[in-house]
């Protein structure tokens, strides 16, 4: 299976790895990725912090001090 994502140099995920890392190293890491995904669907268990999101606010004006 070959990944075909359009944004190879997009921002990295919370694990610090972008799409290009996974595409370049897929032959090495694919079995581990499959095992983790299958384990989740079989047991419902995820590694701690595996499903963590980061929210970053980007101010639209120079002196923004609130989100409204």
mmCIF file of the N, C-alpha and C atoms, coordinates in Angstrom:
data_MODEL
# 
_entry.id   MODEL 
# 
loop_
_atom_site.group_PDB 
_atom_site.id 
_atom_site.type_symbol 
_atom_site.label_atom_id 
_atom_site.label_alt_id 
_atom_site.label_comp_id 
_atom_site.label_asym_id 
_atom_site.label_entity_id 
_atom_site.label_seq_id 
_atom_site.pdbx_PDB_ins_code 
_atom_site.Cartn_x 
_atom_site.Cartn_y 
_atom_site.Cartn_z 
_atom_site.occupancy 
_atom_site.B_iso_or_equiv 
_atom_site.pdbx_formal_charge 
_atom_site.auth_seq_id 
_atom_site.auth_comp_id 
_atom_site.auth_asym_id 
_atom_site.auth_atom_id 
_atom_site.pdbx_PDB_model_num 
ATOM 1   N N  . UNK A 1 1  ? 0.844   -1.179 0.000  1.00 0.00 ? 1  UNK A N  1 
ATOM 2   C CA . UNK A 1 1  ? 0.000   0.000  0.000  1.00 0.00 ? 1  UNK A CA 1 
ATOM 3   C C  . UNK A 1 1  ? 0.884   1.234  0.000  1.00 0.00 ? 1  UNK A C  1 
ATOM 4   N N  . UNK A 1 2  ? 0.637   2.142  -0.911 1.00 0.00 ? 2  UNK A N  1 
ATOM 5   C CA . UNK A 1 2  ? 1.401   3.371  -0.979 1.00 0.00 ? 2  UNK A CA 1 
ATOM 6   C C  . UNK A 1 2  ? 0.491   4.531  -0.621 1.00 0.00 ? 2  UNK A C  1 
ATOM 7   N N  . UNK A 1 3  ? 0.939   5.379  0.306  1.00 0.00 ? 3  UNK A N  1 
ATOM 8   C CA . UNK A 1 3  ? 0.166   6.543  0.688  1.00 0.00 ? 3  UNK A CA 1 
ATOM 9   C C  . UNK A 1 3  ? 0.271   7.599  -0.395 1.00 0.00 ? 3  UNK A C  1 
ATOM 10  N N  . UNK A 1 4  ? -0.799  8.301  -0.652 1.00 0.00 ? 4  UNK A N  1 
ATOM 11  C CA . UNK A 1 4  ? -0.763  9.349  -1.659 1.00 0.00 ? 4  UNK A CA 1 
ATOM 12  C C  . UNK A 1 4  ? -1.431  10.607 -1.131 1.00 0.00 ? 4  UNK A C  1 
ATOM 13  N N  . UNK A 1 5  ? -0.812  11.225 -0.163 1.00 0.00 ? 5  UNK A N  1 
ATOM 14  C CA . UNK A 1 5  ? -1.329  12.466 0.392  1.00 0.00 ? 5  UNK A CA 1 
ATOM 15  C C  . UNK A 1 5  ? -0.817  13.629 -0.439 1.00 0.00 ? 5  UNK A C  1 
ATOM 16  N N  . UNK A 1 6  ? -1.624  14.655 -0.590 1.00 0.00 ? 6  UNK A N  1 
ATOM 17  C CA . UNK A 1 6  ? -1.213  15.776 -1.416 1.00 0.00 ? 6  UNK A CA 1 
ATOM 18  C C  . UNK A 1 6  ? -0.275  16.725 -0.697 1.00 0.00 ? 6  UNK A C  1 
ATOM 19  N N  . UNK A 1 7  ? -0.423  16.893 0.604  1.00 0.00 ? 7  UNK A N  1 
ATOM 20  C CA . UNK A 1 7  ? 0.398   17.843 1.349  1.00 0.00 ? 7  UNK A CA 1 
ATOM 21  C C  . UNK A 1 7  ? 1.529   17.112 2.062  1.00 0.00 ? 7  UNK A C  1 
ATOM 22  N N  . UNK A 1 8  ? 2.607   16.854 1.360  1.00 0.00 ? 8  UNK A N  1 
ATOM 23  C CA . UNK A 1 8  ? 3.727   16.098 1.933  1.00 0.00 ? 8  UNK A CA 1 
ATOM 24  C C  . UNK A 1 8  ? 4.450   16.864 3.033  1.00 0.00 ? 8  UNK A C  1 
ATOM 25  N N  . UNK A 1 9  ? 4.442   18.172 2.949  1.00 0.00 ? 9  UNK A N  1 
ATOM 26  C CA . UNK A 1 9  ? 5.193   18.982 3.901  1.00 0.00 ? 9  UNK A CA 1 
ATOM 27  C C  . UNK A 1 9  ? 4.295   19.722 4.875  1.00 0.00 ? 9  UNK A C  1 
ATOM 28  N N  . UNK A 1 10 ? 3.101   19.192 5.110  1.00 0.00 ? 10 UNK A N  1 
ATOM 29  C CA . UNK A 1 10 ? 2.169   19.829 6.030  1.00 0.00 ? 10 UNK A CA 1 
ATOM 30  C C  . UNK A 1 10 ? 2.699   19.828 7.450  1.00 0.00 ? 10 UNK A C  1 
ATOM 31  N N  . UNK A 1 11 ? 2.012   20.549 8.292  1.00 0.00 ? 11 UNK A N  1 
ATOM 32  C CA . UNK A 1 11 ? 2.416   20.639 9.695  1.00 0.00 ? 11 UNK A CA 1 
ATOM 33  C C  . UNK A 1 11 ? 2.408   19.260 10.328 1.00 0.00 ? 11 UNK A C  1 
ATOM 34  N N  . UNK A 1 12 ? 3.378   18.987 11.182 1.00 0.00 ? 12 UNK A N  1 
ATOM 35  C CA . UNK A 1 12 ? 3.425   17.686 11.842 1.00 0.00 ? 12 UNK A CA 1 
ATOM 36  C C  . UNK A 1 12 ? 2.268   17.502 12.813 1.00 0.00 ? 12 UNK A C  1 
ATOM 37  N N  . UNK A 1 13 ? 1.945   16.250 13.053 1.00 0.00 ? 13 UNK A N  1 
ATOM 38  C CA . UNK A 1 13 ? 0.909   15.915 14.025 1.00 0.00 ? 13 UNK A CA 1 
ATOM 39  C C  . UNK A 1 13 ? 1.469   16.108 15.426 1.00 0.00 ? 13 UNK A C  1 
ATOM 40  N N  . UNK A 1 14 ? 0.670   15.774 16.430 1.00 0.00 ? 14 UNK A N  1 
ATOM 41  C CA . UNK A 1 14 ? 1.130   15.933 17.812 1.00 0.00 ? 14 UNK A CA 1 
ATOM 42  C C  . UNK A 1 14 ? 2.321   15.036 18.117 1.00 0.00 ? 14 UNK A C  1 
ATOM 43  N N  . UNK A 1 15 ? 2.546   13.997 17.293 1.00 0.00 ? 15 UNK A N  1 
ATOM 44  C CA . UNK A 1 15 ? 3.711   13.141 17.497 1.00 0.00 ? 15 UNK A CA 1 
ATOM 45  C C  . UNK A 1 15 ? 4.972   13.752 16.904 1.00 0.00 ? 15 UNK A C  1 
ATOM 46  N N  . UNK A 1 16 ? 4.841   14.887 16.212 1.00 0.00 ? 16 UNK A N  1 
ATOM 47  C CA . UNK A 1 16 ? 6.000   15.559 15.635 1.00 0.00 ? 16 UNK A CA 1 
ATOM 48  C C  . UNK A 1 16 ? 6.354   15.095 14.239 1.00 0.00 ? 16 UNK A C  1 
ATOM 49  N N  . UNK A 1 17 ? 5.618   14.147 13.697 1.00 0.00 ? 17 UNK A N  1 
ATOM 50  C CA . UNK A 1 17 ? 5.926   13.605 12.373 1.00 0.00 ? 17 UNK A CA 1 
ATOM 51  C C  . UNK A 1 17 ? 4.889   14.068 11.361 1.00 0.00 ? 17 UNK A C  1 
ATOM 52  N N  . UNK A 1 18 ? 5.355   14.617 10.251 1.00 0.00 ? 18 UNK A N  1 
ATOM 53  C CA . UNK A 1 18 ? 4.466   15.032 9.182  1.00 0.00 ? 18 UNK A CA 1 
ATOM 54  C C  . UNK A 1 18 ? 4.192   13.894 8.224  1.00 0.00 ? 18 UNK A C  1 
ATOM 55  N N  . UNK A 1 19 ? 3.343   14.145 7.240  1.00 0.00 ? 19 UNK A N  1 
ATOM 56  C CA . UNK A 1 19 ? 2.963   13.118 6.264  1.00 0.00 ? 19 UNK A CA 1 
ATOM 57  C C  . UNK A 1 19 ? 4.166   12.584 5.502  1.00 0.00 ? 19 UNK A C  1 
ATOM 58  N N  . UNK A 1 20 ? 5.141   13.439 5.200  1.00 0.00 ? 20 UNK A N  1 
ATOM 59  C CA . UNK A 1 20 ? 6.295   12.986 4.420  1.00 0.00 ? 20 UNK A CA 1 
ATOM 60  C C  . UNK A 1 20 ? 7.096   11.918 5.170  1.00 0.00 ? 20 UNK A C  1 
ATOM 61  N N  . UNK A 1 21 ? 7.165   12.027 6.503  1.00 0.00 ? 21 UNK A N  1 
ATOM 62  C CA . UNK A 1 21 ? 7.868   11.004 7.284  1.00 0.00 ? 21 UNK A CA 1 
ATOM 63  C C  . UNK A 1 21 ? 7.202   9.642  7.097  1.00 0.00 ? 21 UNK A C  1 
ATOM 64  N N  . UNK A 1 22 ? 5.881   9.622  7.249  1.00 0.00 ? 22 UNK A N  1 
ATOM 65  C CA . UNK A 1 22 ? 5.165   8.361  7.124  1.00 0.00 ? 22 UNK A CA 1 
ATOM 66  C C  . UNK A 1 22 ? 5.251   7.806  5.708  1.00 0.00 ? 22 UNK A C  1 
ATOM 67  N N  . UNK A 1 23 ? 5.197   8.653  4.712  1.00 0.00 ? 23 UNK A N  1 
ATOM 68  C CA . UNK A 1 23 ? 5.297   8.191  3.327  1.00 0.00 ? 23 UNK A CA 1 
ATOM 69  C C  . UNK A 1 23 ? 6.681   7.634  3.032  1.00 0.00 ? 23 UNK A C  1 
ATOM 70  N N  . UNK A 1 24 ? 7.706   8.330  3.471  1.00 0.00 ? 24 UNK A N  1 
ATOM 71  C CA . UNK A 1 24 ? 9.072   7.906  3.178  1.00 0.00 ? 24 UNK A CA 1 
ATOM 72  C C  . UNK A 1 24 ? 9.430   6.604  3.888  1.00 0.00 ? 24 UNK A C  1 
ATOM 73  N N  . UNK A 1 25 ? 8.949   6.435  5.120  1.00 0.00 ? 25 UNK A N  1 
ATOM 74  C CA . UNK A 1 25 ? 9.324   5.275  5.942  1.00 0.00 ? 25 UNK A CA 1 
ATOM 75  C C  . UNK A 1 25 ? 8.230   4.213  6.023  1.00 0.00 ? 25 UNK A C  1 
ATOM 76  N N  . UNK A 1 26 ? 7.206   4.294  5.176  1.00 0.00 ? 26 UNK A N  1 
ATOM 77  C CA . UNK A 1 26 ? 6.059   3.406  5.276  1.00 0.00 ? 26 UNK A CA 1 
ATOM 78  C C  . UNK A 1 26 ? 6.437   1.934  5.279  1.00 0.00 ? 26 UNK A C  1 
ATOM 79  N N  . UNK A 1 27 ? 7.349   1.517  4.444  1.00 0.00 ? 27 UNK A N  1 
ATOM 80  C CA . UNK A 1 27 ? 7.734   0.096  4.385  1.00 0.00 ? 27 UNK A CA 1 
ATOM 81  C C  . UNK A 1 27 ? 8.307   -0.387 5.711  1.00 0.00 ? 27 UNK A C  1 
ATOM 82  N N  . UNK A 1 28 ? 8.890   0.495  6.478  1.00 0.00 ? 28 UNK A N  1 
ATOM 83  C CA . UNK A 1 28 ? 9.481   0.124  7.767  1.00 0.00 ? 28 UNK A CA 1 
ATOM 84  C C  . UNK A 1 28 ? 8.432   0.123  8.876  1.00 0.00 ? 28 UNK A C  1 
ATOM 85  N N  . UNK A 1 29 ? 7.540   1.094  8.877  1.00 0.00 ? 29 UNK A N  1 
ATOM 86  C CA . UNK A 1 29 ? 6.622   1.280  10.008 1.00 0.00 ? 29 UNK A CA 1 
ATOM 87  C C  . UNK A 1 29 ? 5.210   0.742  9.789  1.00 0.00 ? 29 UNK A C  1 
ATOM 88  N N  . UNK A 1 30 ? 4.892   0.300  8.572  1.00 0.00 ? 30 UNK A N  1 
ATOM 89  C CA . UNK A 1 30 ? 3.501   -0.062 8.293  1.00 0.00 ? 30 UNK A CA 1 
ATOM 90  C C  . UNK A 1 30 ? 2.955   -1.168 9.194  1.00 0.00 ? 30 UNK A C  1 
ATOM 91  N N  . UNK A 1 31 ? 3.756   -2.166 9.514  1.00 0.00 ? 31 UNK A N  1 
ATOM 92  C CA . UNK A 1 31 ? 3.273   -3.260 10.366 1.00 0.00 ? 31 UNK A CA 1 
ATOM 93  C C  . UNK A 1 31 ? 2.913   -2.735 11.748 1.00 0.00 ? 31 UNK A C  1 
ATOM 94  N N  . UNK A 1 32 ? 3.751   -1.864 12.301 1.00 0.00 ? 32 UNK A N  1 
ATOM 95  C CA . UNK A 1 32 ? 3.460   -1.296 13.623 1.00 0.00 ? 32 UNK A CA 1 
ATOM 96  C C  . UNK A 1 32 ? 2.188   -0.451 13.591 1.00 0.00 ? 32 UNK A C  1 
ATOM 97  N N  . UNK A 1 33 ? 2.007   0.319  12.525 1.00 0.00 ? 33 UNK A N  1 
ATOM 98  C CA . UNK A 1 33 ? 0.796   1.141  12.401 1.00 0.00 ? 33 UNK A CA 1 
ATOM 99  C C  . UNK A 1 33 ? -0.431  0.240  12.313 1.00 0.00 ? 33 UNK A C  1 
ATOM 100 N N  . UNK A 1 34 ? -0.367  -0.803 11.499 1.00 0.00 ? 34 UNK A N  1 
ATOM 101 C CA . UNK A 1 34 ? -1.486  -1.751 11.385 1.00 0.00 ? 34 UNK A CA 1 
ATOM 102 C C  . UNK A 1 34 ? -1.821  -2.365 12.740 1.00 0.00 ? 34 UNK A C  1 
ATOM 103 N N  . UNK A 1 35 ? -0.813  -2.784 13.487 1.00 0.00 ? 35 UNK A N  1 
ATOM 104 C CA . UNK A 1 35 ? -1.031  -3.438 14.781 1.00 0.00 ? 35 UNK A CA 1 
ATOM 105 C C  . UNK A 1 35 ? -1.732  -2.495 15.750 1.00 0.00 ? 35 UNK A C  1 
ATOM 106 N N  . UNK A 1 36 ? -1.286  -1.238 15.810 1.00 0.00 ? 36 UNK A N  1 
ATOM 107 C CA . UNK A 1 36 ? -1.888  -0.268 16.723 1.00 0.00 ? 36 UNK A CA 1 
ATOM 108 C C  . UNK A 1 36 ? -3.351  -0.003 16.337 1.00 0.00 ? 36 UNK A C  1 
ATOM 109 N N  . UNK A 1 37 ? -3.621  0.161  15.055 1.00 0.00 ? 37 UNK A N  1 
ATOM 110 C CA . UNK A 1 37 ? -4.983  0.434  14.601 1.00 0.00 ? 37 UNK A CA 1 
ATOM 111 C C  . UNK A 1 37 ? -5.886  -0.765 14.866 1.00 0.00 ? 37 UNK A C  1 
ATOM 112 N N  . UNK A 1 38 ? -5.417  -1.960 14.542 1.00 0.00 ? 38 UNK A N  1 
ATOM 113 C CA . UNK A 1 38 ? -6.219  -3.156 14.794 1.00 0.00 ? 38 UNK A CA 1 
ATOM 114 C C  . UNK A 1 38 ? -6.473  -3.369 16.283 1.00 0.00 ? 38 UNK A C  1 
ATOM 115 N N  . UNK A 1 39 ? -5.457  -3.109 17.116 1.00 0.00 ? 39 UNK A N  1 
ATOM 116 C CA . UNK A 1 39 ? -5.638  -3.265 18.558 1.00 0.00 ? 39 UNK A CA 1 
ATOM 117 C C  . UNK A 1 39 ? -6.720  -2.315 19.062 1.00 0.00 ? 39 UNK A C  1 
ATOM 118 N N  . UNK A 1 40 ? -6.729  -1.089 18.536 1.00 0.00 ? 40 UNK A N  1 
ATOM 119 C CA . UNK A 1 40 ? -7.776  -0.150 18.946 1.00 0.00 ? 40 UNK A CA 1 
ATOM 120 C C  . UNK A 1 40 ? -9.160  -0.685 18.588 1.00 0.00 ? 40 UNK A C  1 
ATOM 121 N N  . UNK A 1 41 ? -9.333  -1.167 17.359 1.00 0.00 ? 41 UNK A N  1 
ATOM 122 C CA . UNK A 1 41 ? -10.650 -1.639 16.942 1.00 0.00 ? 41 UNK A CA 1 
ATOM 123 C C  . UNK A 1 41 ? -11.063 -2.920 17.657 1.00 0.00 ? 41 UNK A C  1 
ATOM 124 N N  . UNK A 1 42 ? -10.104 -3.713 18.108 1.00 0.00 ? 42 UNK A N  1 
ATOM 125 C CA . UNK A 1 42 ? -10.435 -4.951 18.811 1.00 0.00 ? 42 UNK A CA 1 
ATOM 126 C C  . UNK A 1 42 ? -10.685 -4.729 20.293 1.00 0.00 ? 42 UNK A C  1 
ATOM 127 N N  . UNK A 1 43 ? -9.946  -3.797 20.900 1.00 0.00 ? 43 UNK A N  1 
ATOM 128 C CA . UNK A 1 43 ? -10.028 -3.628 22.355 1.00 0.00 ? 43 UNK A CA 1 
ATOM 129 C C  . UNK A 1 43 ? -10.553 -2.265 22.788 1.00 0.00 ? 43 UNK A C  1 
ATOM 130 N N  . UNK A 1 44 ? -10.495 -1.275 21.899 1.00 0.00 ? 44 UNK A N  1 
ATOM 131 C CA . UNK A 1 44 ? -10.888 0.081  22.273 1.00 0.00 ? 44 UNK A CA 1 
ATOM 132 C C  . UNK A 1 44 ? -9.814  0.824  23.036 1.00 0.00 ? 44 UNK A C  1 
ATOM 133 N N  . UNK A 1 45 ? -8.636  0.238  23.171 1.00 0.00 ? 45 UNK A N  1 
ATOM 134 C CA . UNK A 1 45 ? -7.549  0.836  23.951 1.00 0.00 ? 45 UNK A CA 1 
ATOM 135 C C  . UNK A 1 45 ? -6.607  1.621  23.048 1.00 0.00 ? 45 UNK A C  1 
ATOM 136 N N  . UNK A 1 46 ? -6.235  2.823  23.491 1.00 0.00 ? 46 UNK A N  1 
ATOM 137 C CA . UNK A 1 46 ? -5.234  3.644  22.815 1.00 0.00 ? 46 UNK A CA 1 
ATOM 138 C C  . UNK A 1 46 ? -4.095  3.929  23.778 1.00 0.00 ? 46 UNK A C  1 
ATOM 139 N N  . UNK A 1 47 ? -2.918  4.128  23.235 1.00 0.00 ? 47 UNK A N  1 
ATOM 140 C CA . UNK A 1 47 ? -1.799  4.553  24.065 1.00 0.00 ? 47 UNK A CA 1 
ATOM 141 C C  . UNK A 1 47 ? -2.156  5.866  24.752 1.00 0.00 ? 47 UNK A C  1 
ATOM 142 N N  . UNK A 1 48 ? -1.654  6.095  25.966 1.00 0.00 ? 48 UNK A N  1 
ATOM 143 C CA . UNK A 1 48 ? -1.949  7.371  26.635 1.00 0.00 ? 48 UNK A CA 1 
ATOM 144 C C  . UNK A 1 48 ? -1.537  8.545  25.744 1.00 0.00 ? 48 UNK A C  1 
ATOM 145 N N  . UNK A 1 49 ? -2.368  9.555  25.683 1.00 0.00 ? 49 UNK A N  1 
ATOM 146 C CA . UNK A 1 49 ? -2.132  10.772 24.892 1.00 0.00 ? 49 UNK A CA 1 
ATOM 147 C C  . UNK A 1 49 ? -2.092  10.534 23.392 1.00 0.00 ? 49 UNK A C  1 
ATOM 148 N N  . UNK A 1 50 ? -2.522  9.366  22.920 1.00 0.00 ? 50 UNK A N  1 
ATOM 149 C CA . UNK A 1 50 ? -2.476  9.081  21.487 1.00 0.00 ? 50 UNK A CA 1 
ATOM 150 C C  . UNK A 1 50 ? -3.490  9.911  20.715 1.00 0.00 ? 50 UNK A C  1 
ATOM 151 N N  . UNK A 1 51 ? -4.595  10.240 21.356 1.00 0.00 ? 51 UNK A N  1 
ATOM 152 C CA . UNK A 1 51 ? -5.645  11.002 20.698 1.00 0.00 ? 51 UNK A CA 1 
ATOM 153 C C  . UNK A 1 51 ? -5.727  12.408 21.292 1.00 0.00 ? 51 UNK A C  1 
ATOM 154 N N  . UNK A 1 52 ? -4.580  13.064 21.438 1.00 0.00 ? 52 UNK A N  1 
ATOM 155 C CA . UNK A 1 52 ? -4.499  14.396 22.012 1.00 0.00 ? 52 UNK A CA 1 
ATOM 156 C C  . UNK A 1 52 ? -4.483  15.421 20.886 1.00 0.00 ? 52 UNK A C  1 
ATOM 157 N N  . UNK A 1 53 ? -5.168  16.517 21.099 1.00 0.00 ? 53 UNK A N  1 
ATOM 158 C CA . UNK A 1 53 ? -5.188  17.591 20.108 1.00 0.00 ? 53 UNK A CA 1 
ATOM 159 C C  . UNK A 1 53 ? -4.547  18.833 20.694 1.00 0.00 ? 53 UNK A C  1 
ATOM 160 N N  . UNK A 1 54 ? -3.967  19.627 19.840 1.00 0.00 ? 54 UNK A N  1 
ATOM 161 C CA . UNK A 1 54 ? -3.396  20.900 20.241 1.00 0.00 ? 54 UNK A CA 1 
ATOM 162 C C  . UNK A 1 54 ? -4.157  22.004 19.527 1.00 0.00 ? 54 UNK A C  1 
ATOM 163 N N  . UNK A 1 55 ? -4.629  22.970 20.280 1.00 0.00 ? 55 UNK A N  1 
ATOM 164 C CA . UNK A 1 55 ? -5.362  24.087 19.710 1.00 0.00 ? 55 UNK A CA 1 
ATOM 165 C C  . UNK A 1 55 ? -4.520  25.338 19.868 1.00 0.00 ? 55 UNK A C  1 
ATOM 166 N N  . UNK A 1 56 ? -4.251  26.009 18.773 1.00 0.00 ? 56 UNK A N  1 
ATOM 167 C CA . UNK A 1 56 ? -3.436  27.222 18.799 1.00 0.00 ? 56 UNK A CA 1 
ATOM 168 C C  . UNK A 1 56 ? -4.238  28.349 18.176 1.00 0.00 ? 56 UNK A C  1 
ATOM 169 N N  . UNK A 1 57 ? -4.391  29.437 18.900 1.00 0.00 ? 57 UNK A N  1 
ATOM 170 C CA . UNK A 1 57 ? -5.077  30.608 18.376 1.00 0.00 ? 57 UNK A CA 1 
ATOM 171 C C  . UNK A 1 57 ? -4.072  31.510 17.677 1.00 0.00 ? 57 UNK A C  1 
ATOM 172 N N  . UNK A 1 58 ? -4.413  31.942 16.482 1.00 0.00 ? 58 UNK A N  1 
ATOM 173 C CA . UNK A 1 58 ? -3.560  32.847 15.715 1.00 0.00 ? 58 UNK A CA 1 
ATOM 174 C C  . UNK A 1 58 ? -4.268  34.191 15.653 1.00 0.00 ? 58 UNK A C  1 
ATOM 175 N N  . UNK A 1 59 ? -3.697  35.216 16.278 1.00 0.00 ? 59 UNK A N  1 
ATOM 176 C CA . UNK A 1 59 ? -4.353  36.521 16.291 1.00 0.00 ? 59 UNK A CA 1 
ATOM 177 C C  . UNK A 1 59 ? -4.490  37.098 14.882 1.00 0.00 ? 59 UNK A C  1 
ATOM 178 N N  . UNK A 1 60 ? -5.658  37.725 14.604 1.00 0.00 ? 60 UNK A N  1 
ATOM 179 C CA . UNK A 1 60 ? -5.872  38.357 13.315 1.00 0.00 ? 60 UNK A CA 1 
ATOM 180 C C  . UNK A 1 60 ? -5.441  39.803 13.310 1.00 0.00 ? 60 UNK A C  1 
ATOM 181 N N  . UNK A 1 61 ? -5.167  40.340 14.481 1.00 0.00 ? 61 UNK A N  1 
ATOM 182 C CA . UNK A 1 61 ? -4.628  41.690 14.522 1.00 0.00 ? 61 UNK A CA 1 
ATOM 183 C C  . UNK A 1 61 ? -3.457  41.743 15.499 1.00 0.00 ? 61 UNK A C  1 
ATOM 184 N N  . UNK A 1 62 ? -2.699  42.756 15.361 1.00 0.00 ? 62 UNK A N  1 
ATOM 185 C CA . UNK A 1 62 ? -1.427  42.872 16.080 1.00 0.00 ? 62 UNK A CA 1 
ATOM 186 C C  . UNK A 1 62 ? -1.589  42.830 17.602 1.00 0.00 ? 62 UNK A C  1 
ATOM 187 N N  . UNK A 1 63 ? -2.604  43.480 18.152 1.00 0.00 ? 63 UNK A N  1 
ATOM 188 C CA . UNK A 1 63 ? -2.726  43.625 19.621 1.00 0.00 ? 63 UNK A CA 1 
ATOM 189 C C  . UNK A 1 63 ? -3.868  42.790 20.189 1.00 0.00 ? 63 UNK A C  1 
ATOM 190 N N  . UNK A 1 64 ? -4.155  41.663 19.645 1.00 0.00 ? 64 UNK A N  1 
ATOM 191 C CA . UNK A 1 64 ? -5.248  40.816 20.133 1.00 0.00 ? 64 UNK A CA 1 
ATOM 192 C C  . UNK A 1 64 ? -4.958  40.351 21.544 1.00 0.00 ? 64 UNK A C  1 
ATOM 193 N N  . UNK A 1 65 ? -5.936  40.525 22.428 1.00 0.00 ? 65 UNK A N  1 
ATOM 194 C CA . UNK A 1 65 ? -5.766  40.033 23.806 1.00 0.00 ? 65 UNK A CA 1 
ATOM 195 C C  . UNK A 1 65 ? -6.970  39.213 24.263 1.00 0.00 ? 65 UNK A C  1 
ATOM 196 N N  . UNK A 1 66 ? -7.905  38.927 23.347 1.00 0.00 ? 66 UNK A N  1 
ATOM 197 C CA . UNK A 1 66 ? -9.032  38.051 23.650 1.00 0.00 ? 66 UNK A CA 1 
ATOM 198 C C  . UNK A 1 66 ? -9.446  37.354 22.359 1.00 0.00 ? 66 UNK A C  1 
ATOM 199 N N  . UNK A 1 67 ? -10.301 36.321 22.473 1.00 0.00 ? 67 UNK A N  1 
ATOM 200 C CA . UNK A 1 67 ? -10.671 35.558 21.285 1.00 0.00 ? 67 UNK A CA 1 
ATOM 201 C C  . UNK A 1 67 ? -11.974 36.044 20.662 1.00 0.00 ? 67 UNK A C  1 
ATOM 202 N N  . UNK A 1 68 ? -12.552 37.150 21.138 1.00 0.00 ? 68 UNK A N  1 
ATOM 203 C CA . UNK A 1 68 ? -13.803 37.633 20.564 1.00 0.00 ? 68 UNK A CA 1 
ATOM 204 C C  . UNK A 1 68 ? -13.593 38.673 19.527 1.00 0.00 ? 68 UNK A C  1 
# 
